Amino acid sequence: MQFTVTDQGDGIAVVHIMGRLNMVTAPRLREVVAASVAAGQNRVAVDLSDVDFIDSSGLGALIGGLKATRQAGGDLRIAAPNEQVRLVLQLTNMERVLTAYPAASSAFHG
């Protein structure tokens, strides 16, 4: 699992995740989002284009990040989920809470 954070300016951070987002790696996502919020980037786009698997812990980390960004007056949005991630979002009804965007670059700059 690898995380890359890019400052897009204007309070926006893009978190690119590579690998599996599961119970082992979910705490790291929480830390990365918390650090971005602490640095003043309260709008976070999570790029899931290279995530090949997500479980309930990964979903929990995304929801935790959403809560953290919203408490800071921002938002968390997801981008480019693959079919497995989309299926998990649909089965859990989380696609209504975590709207997917085609690319991280368009998550906040529609």
C-alpha positions, 0 to 999 in steps of 0.5 A: 500500500502506498499513499501519495499526497499532492497539494492542489492549492486552494485548500485541496489535497489529492490522496492517491492510494495504490494497493488494497484499502483494508483493515491493515491500511485503513489507519494510514488513510485516516492519518493522511487525511487528518494531516491534510486537514491539520495543514489547512487542506480541508477539501480532500479528493481520494484517488482510488484509480489504483485501489484494487480492493476495499473492505469495510475498514477501508470504507470506515476510513473514508467515512472517518475522513469525510467526517474530519473534513466536514468538521473542518468546513470542507469535504472529502470526495472519491475519484475513479473507483474500479468495479470492485470498489463501486460494487462495495459502495453500492452494496453498502449504500455508501455511493449516496454519501461518497459520490464518485467523480471520474478523476481526482482533478474534477472532484472539486473543479467540476 
